[in-house]
Amino acid sequence: MPGIVVVGAQWGDEGKGKAVDQLGDRVDYTVRYSGGNNAGHTLVVGGEKYALHLLPSGILNNSVPVIGNGVVVDLGVLFEEIEGLNARGVDTSKLLVSANAHIIAPYHQVIDKVTERFLGKRRIGTTGRGIGPAYSDKVNRLGIRVQDLFDESILRQKVEAALEQKNQLLVKIYNRAAINPKDVADKLLSFADRLRPLVADTAQVLNDALDQGAVVLFEGAQAHHLDVDHGTYPYVTSSNPIAAGACIGSGVGPRRIDRAIGIAKAYTTRVGEGPFPTELLDADGERLRADGGEFGTTTGRPRRCGWFDALVVRRAAVVNDFTDIFLTKLDVLTGWEKIPVCVAYEVNGERTDRIPMSQSDFHHAKPVYEYLDGWSEDISGARAFGDLPKTTQAYVRRLEELVGTRISGIGVGPDRAESVVIHDLL
Ligand code: IMP
């Protein structure tokens, strides 16, 4: 089983890090293939809490962590995370960074923030980390890649070219000061010596490793419904977190991926703007937020909370062809007498069990709920499915039926060990 991809099935923050980390000891390479430091993985290992934004969560186990070509890299954040981990005794020396990964330059963050402000009510609610502008430059062929840092004259030319139009925009449209290309190039070059030993042709490294039977885990960031092609556009991130993105963002062919694991929270959360049919704007939402600690790892923003939406997860299961679902944070639902689960939408007076094709229908979709029995027992000690109370088992089985993919693992607490294993993920 050499190629495994892990993808969030909702709008992010499903707790992918926990599932990835649990697979970790049997994994040889852990690869990030999309996004940048907009991601937030909180991992609890042996009672110690680690918050990662850019590094693959495999950095905390024995696998080789890889930042693939599809990632956009903020070098300041990269070295900050490396130093932070080193200071806590974590070895990061095996980390590899693709020579083709694009760089988030300081001007990308400036543009991210001013465009959001300019959009006003139509803002996306981005993380403000410069992700969208860095991907725009990549597609516009104005991007700076990791390898450019090792040729000073090319780097300076590229930074100048990238800033030529942006400075016009910043000064004339956004009423901001122009950014000096020399300052930007100097800043980027200041990372070159530290970066050099990490840089590799990671596509070749990964294909060679797969040829030799290595287990490679492709670790998605963000989630299906934040995918620029398949998510709730325009309220999405600017990359392809879906399983197919693993091929593009790391340079392996589709036949290399043997297993696609969807990570779904036992309820739903979302950060930023965009449609969210099961969102709770009342005390129930507050209670989920408090019980689940639903505040962004990256931005600290309170997450929007709502009930499990089977249509959302089923759609992700179809497009990603999930082989398994890992259900996270089930313990957070402890203590509710009844737990609503969205089984259909009502759109313009008609019932549907599919995600509407049009954006405005999705915005107007009203959830149709089924009310499942809750449980009050502490489930954090459960390690096998049979350890769970009967009503908890029935909740899990009903979600499985609605989504149409087997649930192979369940998170019942924040620590690495607090999981129920139903089917082995490897
Ligand atoms: P961006 O990725 O910063 O451009 O933000 C675009 C949208 O994706 C916003 O709604 C963000 O809140 C959301 N987003 C980006 N990364 C994450 C994540 O790791 N978890 C949840 N939402 C995210």
Boltz pocket constraint, residues with backbone or C-beta under 6 A from the ligand:
constraints:
  - pocket:
      binder: B
      contacts: [[A, 11], [A, 12], [A, 13], [A, 38], [A, 39], [A, 40], [A, 124], [A, 125], [A, 126], [A, 127], [A, 128], [A, 129], [A, 130], [A, 131], [A, 132], [A, 221], [A, 222], [A, 226], [A, 235], [A, 236], [A, 237], [A, 238], [A, 270], [A, 271], [A, 272], [A, 273]]
      max_distance: 6.0
